[in-house]
Amino acid sequence: MTKVRFLKSPTGTHKLAYNVGEVGFVNDEVAKDLVNKGIATLVQEQSASVGFSDDKQGDTVKTQYKSTKSRKINK
């Protein structure tokens, strides 16, 4: 399977349900054909560990939220 980004709609030519700008996985032969016809471009995979060091992968991140007060609406 190859990851591609669609530059044109592949619906008419390859019966694929993707829109322009979407990224999807297709088999290698279809990917070659899509790229050769200018319908898609290959997407380079990034490592899943980018930006993380080995000792931080299991840590939990805490997020702070401001509480919002509900107010009564007078009628």
Phi, psi and omega in degrees: 000141182235138180270127181228155173248130185276126178266333177225161179290128179268008186296313183288321186273325186235004180057038178254138184266066176237152176256166177301132179094344180284156178246138180207169178255131176227163179292161189301320181293318178295320179300315178300315181296317179298318180292316180298327180271359178076018181273332183214166174231151180288145177250127179281133178282140174257150178296139181292342184265010180297129178086359180236138172264159185302327183280353183255354188295328183266359183287151177263138178261128178261138179242137179262137177239140174281136177280143178251135180274135176276147179235149182273134179264121179277135178248000000 
